[in-house]
Amino acid sequence: MHRLAVAQTHRGGGLGESVLDWARSQATAGSIPLLRLDCATENRALRSYYEQRGFRHVRDATVISPDGARELPSSLYEAELPRL
């Protein structure tokens, strides 16, 4: 999962959590053992949001933008999914 964002006008309505729940159910139904996502390392609020929803911080990494012009410090997360 990459670039989960909710417009300011819709914050607090549970939309982000609904998207994460949907992704979890799709991955679980497909027998995928892990759901992985990333976010900007400096975005403490988003990191906390993911951790509160059961994602574990795996490591930090530097990602190069597709055009090679920027280095993006990223934090990588994963959540284990139940096996059906």
Backbone as XML, in Angstrom:
<?xml version="1.0"?>
<chain id="A" units="angstrom">
  <residue number="1" name="MET">
    <atom name="N" x="0.860" y="-1.160" z="0.000"/>
    <atom name="CA" x="0.000" y="0.000" z="0.000"/>
    <atom name="C" x="0.904" y="1.220" z="0.000"/>
  </residue>
  <residue number="2" name="HIS">
    <atom name="N" x="0.539" y="2.201" z="-0.776"/>
    <atom name="CA" x="1.362" y="3.396" z="-0.890"/>
    <atom name="C" x="0.455" y="4.611" z="-1.053"/>
  </residue>
  <residue number="3" name="ARG">
    <atom name="N" x="0.766" y="5.648" z="-0.323"/>
    <atom name="CA" x="0.075" y="6.942" z="-0.385"/>
    <atom name="C" x="-1.393" y="6.910" z="0.043"/>
  </residue>
  <residue number="4" name="LEU">
    <atom name="N" x="-1.639" y="6.349" z="1.207"/>
    <atom name="CA" x="-2.971" y="6.434" z="1.786"/>
    <atom name="C" x="-3.116" y="7.836" z="2.368"/>
  </residue>
  <residue number="5" name="ALA">
    <atom name="N" x="-4.067" y="8.584" z="1.881"/>
    <atom name="CA" x="-4.306" y="9.940" z="2.379"/>
    <atom name="C" x="-5.800" y="10.213" z="2.334"/>
  </residue>
  <residue number="6" name="VAL">
    <atom name="N" x="-6.262" y="10.966" z="3.314"/>
    <atom name="CA" x="-7.665" y="11.351" z="3.390"/>
    <atom name="C" x="-7.722" y="12.871" z="3.398"/>
  </residue>
  <residue number="7" name="ALA">
    <atom name="N" x="-8.591" y="13.443" z="2.599"/>
    <atom name="CA" x="-8.738" y="14.901" z="2.538"/>
    <atom name="C" x="-9.093" y="15.448" z="3.916"/>
  </residue>
  <residue number="8" name="GLN">
    <atom name="N" x="-8.591" y="16.634" z="4.220"/>
    <atom name="CA" x="-8.867" y="17.281" z="5.505"/>
    <atom name="C" x="-10.359" y="17.310" z="5.806"/>
  </residue>
  <residue number="9" name="THR">
    <atom name="N" x="-11.170" y="17.535" z="4.795"/>
    <atom name="CA" x="-12.616" y="17.640" z="4.990"/>
    <atom name="C" x="-13.263" y="16.322" z="5.394"/>
  </residue>
  <residue number="10" name="HIS">
    <atom name="N" x="-12.541" y="15.205" z="5.228"/>
    <atom name="CA" x="-13.101" y="13.895" z="5.551"/>
    <atom name="C" x="-12.352" y="13.187" z="6.685"/>
  </residue>
  <residue number="11" name="ARG">
    <atom name="N" x="-11.419" y="13.897" z="7.315"/>
    <atom name="CA" x="-10.656" y="13.289" z="8.407"/>
    <atom name="C" x="-11.563" y="12.975" z="9.582"/>
  </residue>
  <residue number="12" name="GLY">
    <atom name="N" x="-11.261" y="11.878" z="10.249"/>
    <atom name="CA" x="-12.008" y="11.500" z="11.438"/>
    <atom name="C" x="-13.261" y="10.697" z="11.160"/>
  </residue>
  <residue number="13" name="GLY">
    <atom name="N" x="-13.543" y="10.449" z="9.903"/>
    <atom name="CA" x="-14.748" y="9.702" z="9.554"/>
    <atom name="C" x="-14.543" y="8.205" z="9.403"/>
  </residue>
  <residue number="14" name="GLY">
    <atom name="N" x="-13.320" y="7.733" z="9.600"/>
    <atom name="CA" x="-13.054" y="6.302" z="9.517"/>
    <atom name="C" x="-12.737" y="5.800" z="8.120"/>
  </residue>
  <residue number="15" name="LEU">
    <atom name="N" x="-12.585" y="6.710" z="7.156"/>
    <atom name="CA" x="-12.316" y="6.288" z="5.779"/>
    <atom name="C" x="-10.985" y="5.548" z="5.658"/>
  </residue>
  <residue number="16" name="GLY">
    <atom name="N" x="-9.936" y="6.075" z="6.271"/>
    <atom name="CA" x="-8.626" y="5.411" z="6.220"/>
    <atom name="C" x="-8.680" y="4.020" z="6.811"/>
  </residue>
  <residue number="17" name="GLU">
    <atom name="N" x="-9.346" y="3.897" z="7.934"/>
    <atom name="CA" x="-9.476" y="2.584" z="8.567"/>
    <atom name="C" x="-10.276" y="1.631" z="7.687"/>
  </residue>
  <residue number="18" name="SER">
    <atom name="N" x="-11.298" y="2.145" z="7.012"/>
    <atom name="CA" x="-12.087" y="1.307" z="6.092"/>
    <atom name="C" x="-11.221" y="0.790" z="4.950"/>
  </residue>
  <residue number="19" name="VAL">
    <atom name="N" x="-10.359" y="1.635" z="4.425"/>
    <atom name="CA" x="-9.466" y="1.211" z="3.341"/>
    <atom name="C" x="-8.493" y="0.144" z="3.846"/>
  </residue>
  <residue number="20" name="LEU">
    <atom name="N" x="-7.933" y="0.350" z="5.027"/>
    <atom name="CA" x="-7.025" y="-0.658" z="5.594"/>
    <atom name="C" x="-7.758" y="-1.975" z="5.845"/>
  </residue>
  <residue number="21" name="ASP">
    <atom name="N" x="-8.978" y="-1.904" z="6.371"/>
    <atom name="CA" x="-9.769" y="-3.118" z="6.595"/>
    <atom name="C" x="-10.034" y="-3.845" z="5.279"/>
  </residue>
  <residue number="22" name="TRP">
    <atom name="N" x="-10.369" y="-3.082" z="4.240"/>
    <atom name="CA" x="-10.610" y="-3.675" z="2.924"/>
    <atom name="C" x="-9.340" y="-4.367" z="2.411"/>
  </residue>
  <residue number="23" name="ALA">
    <atom name="N" x="-8.201" y="-3.691" z="2.534"/>
    <atom name="CA" x="-6.938" y="-4.285" z="2.074"/>
    <atom name="C" x="-6.626" y="-5.557" z="2.850"/>
  </residue>
  <residue number="24" name="ARG">
    <atom name="N" x="-6.857" y="-5.535" z="4.150"/>
    <atom name="CA" x="-6.631" y="-6.734" z="4.964"/>
    <atom name="C" x="-7.527" y="-7.888" z="4.495"/>
  </residue>
  <residue number="25" name="SER">
    <atom name="N" x="-8.801" y="-7.592" z="4.278"/>
    <atom name="CA" x="-9.719" y="-8.672" z="3.874"/>
    <atom name="C" x="-9.365" y="-9.220" z="2.501"/>
  </residue>
  <residue number="26" name="GLN">
    <atom name="N" x="-8.965" y="-8.362" z="1.578"/>
    <atom name="CA" x="-8.574" y="-8.824" z="0.243"/>
    <atom name="C" x="-7.324" y="-9.693" z="0.311"/>
  </residue>
  <residue number="27" name="ALA">
    <atom name="N" x="-6.348" y="-9.261" z="1.091"/>
    <atom name="CA" x="-5.113" y="-10.033" z="1.217"/>
    <atom name="C" x="-5.375" y="-11.365" z="1.911"/>
  </residue>
  <residue number="28" name="THR">
    <atom name="N" x="-6.185" y="-11.336" z="2.965"/>
    <atom name="CA" x="-6.515" y="-12.567" z="3.686"/>
    <atom name="C" x="-7.234" y="-13.546" z="2.765"/>
  </residue>
  <residue number="29" name="ALA">
    <atom name="N" x="-8.201" y="-13.060" z="2.002"/>
    <atom name="CA" x="-8.943" y="-13.918" z="1.069"/>
    <atom name="C" x="-8.022" y="-14.513" z="0.011"/>
  </residue>
  <residue number="30" name="GLY">
    <atom name="N" x="-6.966" y="-13.808" z="-0.325"/>
    <atom name="CA" x="-6.013" y="-14.303" z="-1.311"/>
    <atom name="C" x="-4.871" y="-15.095" z="-0.699"/>
  </residue>
  <residue number="31" name="SER">
    <atom name="N" x="-5.010" y="-15.449" z="0.573"/>
    <atom name="CA" x="-3.987" y="-16.228" z="1.299"/>
    <atom name="C" x="-2.630" y="-15.541" z="1.311"/>
  </residue>
  <residue number="32" name="ILE">
    <atom name="N" x="-2.641" y="-14.221" z="1.345"/>
    <atom name="CA" x="-1.405" y="-13.444" z="1.434"/>
    <atom name="C" x="-1.083" y="-13.263" z="2.913"/>
  </residue>
  <residue number="33" name="PRO">
    <atom name="N" x="0.104" y="-13.659" z="3.356"/>
    <atom name="CA" x="0.394" y="-13.676" z="4.789"/>
    <atom name="C" x="0.695" y="-12.322" z="5.416"/>
  </residue>
  <residue number="34" name="LEU">
    <atom name="N" x="1.114" y="-11.335" z="4.624"/>
    <atom name="CA" x="1.505" y="-10.036" z="5.171"/>
    <atom name="C" x="0.900" y="-8.898" z="4.363"/>
  </residue>
  <residue number="35" name="LEU">
    <atom name="N" x="0.525" y="-7.840" z="5.055"/>
    <atom name="CA" x="0.130" y="-6.601" z="4.396"/>
    <atom name="C" x="1.229" y="-5.604" z="4.713"/>
  </residue>
  <residue number="36" name="ARG">
    <atom name="N" x="1.818" y="-5.029" z="3.682"/>
    <atom name="CA" x="2.941" y="-4.109" z="3.869"/>
    <atom name="C" x="2.579" y="-2.728" z="3.364"/>
  </residue>
  <residue number="37" name="LEU">
    <atom name="N" x="3.148" y="-1.716" z="4.013"/>
    <atom name="CA" x="2.955" y="-0.342" z="3.577"/>
    <atom name="C" x="4.165" y="0.470" z="3.984"/>
  </residue>
  <residue number="38" name="ASP">
    <atom name="N" x="4.220" y="1.678" z="3.472"/>
    <atom name="CA" x="5.315" y="2.570" z="3.844"/>
    <atom name="C" x="4.777" y="3.985" z="3.986"/>
  </residue>
  <residue number="39" name="CYS">
    <atom name="N" x="5.574" y="4.819" z="4.631"/>
    <atom name="CA" x="5.225" y="6.232" z="4.754"/>
    <atom name="C" x="6.503" y="7.026" z="4.959"/>
  </residue>
  <residue number="40" name="ALA">
    <atom name="N" x="6.382" y="8.330" z="4.842"/>
    <atom name="CA" x="7.534" y="9.207" z="5.063"/>
    <atom name="C" x="7.993" y="9.062" z="6.514"/>
  </residue>
  <residue number="41" name="THR">
    <atom name="N" x="9.273" y="8.869" z="6.703"/>
    <atom name="CA" x="9.836" y="8.669" z="8.033"/>
    <atom name="C" x="9.488" y="9.807" z="8.975"/>
  </residue>
  <residue number="42" name="GLU">
    <atom name="N" x="9.484" y="11.034" z="8.484"/>
    <atom name="CA" x="9.243" y="12.190" z="9.362"/>
    <atom name="C" x="7.761" y="12.399" z="9.701"/>
  </residue>
  <residue number="43" name="ASN">
    <atom name="N" x="6.866" y="11.608" z="9.121"/>
    <atom name="CA" x="5.436" y="11.762" z="9.376"/>
    <atom name="C" x="5.046" y="10.953" z="10.623"/>
  </residue>
  <residue number="44" name="ARG">
    <atom name="N" x="5.328" y="11.527" z="11.784"/>
    <atom name="CA" x="5.092" y="10.837" z="13.060"/>
    <atom name="C" x="3.619" y="10.492" z="13.264"/>
  </residue>
  <residue number="45" name="ALA">
    <atom name="N" x="2.716" y="11.378" z="12.856"/>
    <atom name="CA" x="1.282" y="11.124" z="13.051"/>
    <atom name="C" x="0.830" y="9.895" z="12.266"/>
  </residue>
  <residue number="46" name="LEU">
    <atom name="N" x="1.263" y="9.778" z="11.012"/>
    <atom name="CA" x="0.870" y="8.633" z="10.195"/>
    <atom name="C" x="1.512" y="7.349" z="10.717"/>
  </residue>
  <residue number="47" name="ARG">
    <atom name="N" x="2.758" y="7.446" z="11.151"/>
    <atom name="CA" x="3.425" y="6.271" z="11.707"/>
    <atom name="C" x="2.667" y="5.763" z="12.933"/>
  </residue>
  <residue number="48" name="SER">
    <atom name="N" x="2.261" y="6.669" z="13.792"/>
    <atom name="CA" x="1.493" y="6.305" z="14.976"/>
    <atom name="C" x="0.150" y="5.692" z="14.585"/>
  </residue>
  <residue number="49" name="TYR">
    <atom name="N" x="-0.491" y="6.267" z="13.581"/>
    <atom name="CA" x="-1.770" y="5.763" z="13.083"/>
    <atom name="C" x="-1.628" y="4.297" z="12.653"/>
  </residue>
  <residue number="50" name="TYR">
    <atom name="N" x="-0.608" y="4.002" z="11.874"/>
    <atom name="CA" x="-0.395" y="2.627" z="11.413"/>
    <atom name="C" x="-0.101" y="1.685" z="12.590"/>
  </residue>
  <residue number="51" name="GLU">
    <atom name="N" x="0.735" y="2.141" z="13.509"/>
    <atom name="CA" x="1.093" y="1.299" z="14.655"/>
    <atom name="C" x="-0.133" y="1.004" z="15.523"/>
  </residue>
  <residue number="52" name="GLN">
    <atom name="N" x="-1.005" y="1.983" z="15.685"/>
    <atom name="CA" x="-2.231" y="1.787" z="16.471"/>
    <atom name="C" x="-3.177" y="0.799" z="15.786"/>
  </residue>
  <residue number="53" name="ARG">
    <atom name="N" x="-2.983" y="0.574" z="14.504"/>
    <atom name="CA" x="-3.826" y="-0.354" z="13.765"/>
    <atom name="C" x="-3.139" y="-1.689" z="13.506"/>
  </residue>
  <residue number="54" name="GLY">
    <atom name="N" x="-2.125" y="-1.981" z="14.299"/>
    <atom name="CA" x="-1.523" y="-3.307" z="14.280"/>
    <atom name="C" x="-0.355" y="-3.506" z="13.337"/>
  </residue>
  <residue number="55" name="PHE">
    <atom name="N" x="0.123" y="-2.446" z="12.709"/>
    <atom name="CA" x="1.285" y="-2.575" z="11.840"/>
    <atom name="C" x="2.559" y="-2.439" z="12.663"/>
  </residue>
  <residue number="56" name="ARG">
    <atom name="N" x="3.523" y="-3.264" z="12.333"/>
    <atom name="CA" x="4.808" y="-3.281" z="13.032"/>
    <atom name="C" x="5.857" y="-2.598" z="12.165"/>
  </residue>
  <residue number="57" name="HIS">
    <atom name="N" x="6.628" y="-1.690" z="12.785"/>
    <atom name="CA" x="7.726" y="-1.039" z="12.067"/>
    <atom name="C" x="8.802" y="-2.081" z="11.790"/>
  </residue>
  <residue number="58" name="VAL">
    <atom name="N" x="9.163" y="-2.224" z="10.519"/>
    <atom name="CA" x="10.161" y="-3.210" z="10.118"/>
    <atom name="C" x="11.535" y="-2.566" z="10.023"/>
  </residue>
  <residue number="59" name="ARG">
    <atom name="N" x="11.608" y="-1.454" z="9.308"/>
    <atom name="CA" x="12.886" y="-0.745" z="9.173"/>
    <atom name="C" x="12.654" y="0.566" z="8.440"/>
  </residue>
  <residue number="60" name="ASP">
    <atom name="N" x="13.665" y="1.393" z="8.459"/>
    <atom name="CA" x="13.664" y="2.614" z="7.664"/>
    <atom name="C" x="14.560" y="2.381" z="6.453"/>
  </residue>
  <residue number="61" name="ALA">
    <atom name="N" x="14.189" y="2.992" z="5.356"/>
    <atom name="CA" x="14.948" y="2.837" z="4.112"/>
    <atom name="C" x="14.881" y="4.146" z="3.334"/>
  </residue>
  <residue number="62" name="THR">
    <atom name="N" x="15.827" y="4.340" z="2.456"/>
    <atom name="CA" x="15.801" y="5.485" z="1.567"/>
    <atom name="C" x="15.347" y="5.003" z="0.203"/>
  </residue>
  <residue number="63" name="VAL">
    <atom name="N" x="14.283" y="5.618" z="-0.296"/>
    <atom name="CA" x="13.708" y="5.256" z="-1.588"/>
    <atom name="C" x="14.043" y="6.371" z="-2.570"/>
  </residue>
  <residue number="64" name="ILE">
    <atom name="N" x="14.462" y="6.013" z="-3.761"/>
    <atom name="CA" x="14.771" y="6.983" z="-4.808"/>
    <atom name="C" x="13.510" y="7.227" z="-5.630"/>
  </residue>
  <residue number="65" name="SER">
    <atom name="N" x="13.191" y="8.499" z="-5.866"/>
    <atom name="CA" x="12.009" y="8.819" z="-6.670"/>
    <atom name="C" x="12.154" y="8.228" z="-8.068"/>
  </residue>
  <residue number="66" name="PRO">
    <atom name="N" x="11.031" y="7.955" z="-8.739"/>
    <atom name="CA" x="11.094" y="7.332" z="-10.069"/>
    <atom name="C" x="11.982" y="8.087" z="-11.064"/>
  </residue>
  <residue number="67" name="ASP">
    <atom name="N" x="12.033" y="9.402" z="-10.938"/>
    <atom name="CA" x="12.874" y="10.166" z="-11.868"/>
    <atom name="C" x="14.322" y="10.279" z="-11.394"/>
  </residue>
  <residue number="68" name="GLY">
    <atom name="N" x="14.609" y="9.701" z="-10.213"/>
    <atom name="CA" x="15.972" y="9.711" z="-9.689"/>
    <atom name="C" x="16.401" y="11.035" z="-9.086"/>
  </residue>
  <residue number="69" name="ALA">
    <atom name="N" x="15.508" y="11.988" z="-9.019"/>
    <atom name="CA" x="15.860" y="13.334" z="-8.570"/>
    <atom name="C" x="15.852" y="13.501" z="-7.052"/>
  </residue>
  <residue number="70" name="ARG">
    <atom name="N" x="15.127" y="12.622" z="-6.338"/>
    <atom name="CA" x="15.011" y="12.803" z="-4.888"/>
    <atom name="C" x="15.217" y="11.502" z="-4.140"/>
  </residue>
  <residue number="71" name="GLU">
    <atom name="N" x="15.751" y="11.637" z="-2.944"/>
    <atom name="CA" x="15.833" y="10.524" z="-2.013"/>
    <atom name="C" x="14.749" y="10.733" z="-0.972"/>
  </residue>
  <residue number="72" name="LEU">
    <atom name="N" x="13.953" y="9.697" z="-0.719"/>
    <atom name="CA" x="12.815" y="9.808" z="0.176"/>
    <atom name="C" x="12.998" y="8.883" z="1.377"/>
  </residue>
  <residue number="73" name="PRO">
    <atom name="N" x="13.288" y="9.448" z="2.557"/>
    <atom name="CA" x="13.389" y="8.606" z="3.750"/>
    <atom name="C" x="12.022" y="7.994" z="4.057"/>
  </residue>
  <residue number="74" name="SER">
    <atom name="N" x="11.950" y="6.679" z="4.084"/>
    <atom name="CA" x="10.682" y="5.976" z="4.256"/>
    <atom name="C" x="10.767" y="4.988" z="5.404"/>
  </residue>
  <residue number="75" name="SER">
    <atom name="N" x="9.636" y="4.809" z="6.083"/>
    <atom name="CA" x="9.522" y="3.806" z="7.133"/>
    <atom name="C" x="8.627" y="2.693" z="6.606"/>
  </residue>
  <residue number="76" name="LEU">
    <atom name="N" x="9.106" y="1.470" z="6.739"/>
    <atom name="CA" x="8.403" y="0.314" z="6.210"/>
    <atom name="C" x="7.692" y="-0.416" z="7.344"/>
  </residue>
  <residue number="77" name="TYR">
    <atom name="N" x="6.434" y="-0.780" z="7.089"/>
    <atom name="CA" x="5.587" y="-1.442" z="8.074"/>
    <atom name="C" x="4.975" y="-2.701" z="7.490"/>
  </residue>
  <residue number="78" name="GLU">
    <atom name="N" x="4.587" y="-3.633" z="8.386"/>
    <atom name="CA" x="3.864" y="-4.805" z="7.948"/>
    <atom name="C" x="2.944" y="-5.294" z="9.059"/>
  </residue>
  <residue number="79" name="ALA">
    <atom name="N" x="1.897" y="-5.995" z="8.654"/>
    <atom name="CA" x="0.978" y="-6.626" z="9.583"/>
    <atom name="C" x="0.769" y="-8.061" z="9.128"/>
  </residue>
  <residue number="80" name="GLU">
    <atom name="N" x="0.885" y="-8.988" z="10.075"/>
    <atom name="CA" x="0.594" y="-10.392" z="9.756"/>
    <atom name="C" x="-0.899" y="-10.571" z="9.655"/>
  </residue>
  <residue number="81" name="LEU">
    <atom name="N" x="-1.315" y="-11.363" z="8.704"/>
    <atom name="CA" x="-2.734" y="-11.598" z="8.470"/>
    <atom name="C" x="-3.116" y="-13.002" z="8.897"/>
  </residue>
  <residue number="82" name="PRO">
    <atom name="N" x="-4.369" y="-13.172" z="9.305"/>
    <atom name="CA" x="-4.811" y="-14.513" z="9.705"/>
    <atom name="C" x="-4.854" y="-15.445" z="8.500"/>
  </residue>
  <residue number="83" name="ARG">
    <atom name="N" x="-4.590" y="-16.697" z="8.762"/>
    <atom name="CA" x="-4.666" y="-17.713" z="7.698"/>
    <atom name="C" x="-6.047" y="-18.335" z="7.743"/>
  </residue>
  <residue number="84" name="LEU">
    <atom name="N" x="-6.659" y="-18.454" z="6.578"/>
    <atom name="CA" x="-7.995" y="-19.056" z="6.500"/>
    <atom name="C" x="-7.912" y="-20.548" z="6.327"/>
  </residue>
</chain>
